[in-house]
């Protein structure tokens, strides 16, 4: 409670609102910058079909933003998330000739780094 003069204006109280929901985005980039940012609509989960659709958009984005890059082999770094390891995704990668970064070549965190 605060003390104020009777003729002071009434203090406006703001309603507390829930914070925005979580948003999931998938980012694809190279040394020159971001190639594609894909935001998952709220309430949806990513699955193999959705991920393959994102890879199709990535292919188009590479064609527009990095002409000539598709003539080379595109290398993706995946973890073992279900959409990445699903048969549908593996078929897409084989069909379009994308390579996966080998486990032994992944960058390892240094001792003392925090996540």
N, C-alpha and C positions, 0 to 999 in steps of 0.2 A: 504494500500500500504506500502511496506517495501523498504528501501534503501539497495542496495547491490552492491558489486563490479561487474563491467561488465564481469569479467571472472568467476563469481560464477555460479554454475550449476542452471539450471532452477528449480524452486520449482514445485514439482509434486502436482497437485490438484487431490484429490480423489473424485470419483463420489458418490453422496449421494444415498444410496439404501434404499428402504422401509424395515422396520423391518419385521421380520418373522411374519407370521400370527399366530393367537391364536391357541392353541392346547388344546384339552379337554382330560383329563385323568380321569379314574375311578380307585380308589385305594381301595383294600380290605386288611385289616390287622388284626392281633390279637396281643396278648401280646408278642409274640416271633418275630414279624416283619411283613413285607409285604408278602402277599400271592399271590396277583395278581395285576398287573398294566396294565390296558387296555387303550390304546391310540386310540382315535377316528380318523380315517383318515380325512385329511383336506377336508373341504367342506361338510362333512356329519353331519347329525343331529341324536341325539340319540332318538330312539323311543322304544316302548315296545318290538318289535321283536329283535332289536339290544341289548336291555338290557337283555332279556332272553338268548340270545346267549352269552352275557358276563357272566351271571349266570352259564351257562353250562361250560364255561371255568373255572369259579371259582370252580365249583364242582370238575373238573379234577385237578386243582391246589391244592386243599385241599387234594385230594386223594394222590397226589405225595408228597407234602411238609409236610403235617400233618396227617400221617396215623393214623387212629383211631378216628380222630375228627368227621368224618361223622357218626360214631356210636352214637354220642351225637347229640343233637339238635343244629343246626347252627342258630345263632341270627344275623339278619341284622337290621341296623338302617336306615330307609328311611325317606325322607321328603315327601311332598305332590306333588312332581314333577309328571307330567303326565306319564312318563314311569314307575314310581314306583307304581302308583295307577291304572294303566290300568288293564282291565280284564285279558289279556294275562299274565301279570306279576303275578297277584293274583293266577291264575291257576297254574303257574309254582311253586310258593311258596307252595301251597297246595299239589301238586303232589310230591314234594321232601321234604316236611315236615320242611321247614325253618320257623322259628319264626321271628316276628318283635318285636323290642324293643318297649315296651309300651310307650306311650307319657308321662306318669307320671314318668317314670324312666330315661328319657333323661336328660343329664347334662345341667343345665341352666347356662347362662352367669352371672357372678357376676356384680353388679353395678360398673361402671367405666371401665369394659373391653371394648376394641374396637374391631370392626370386622376386 
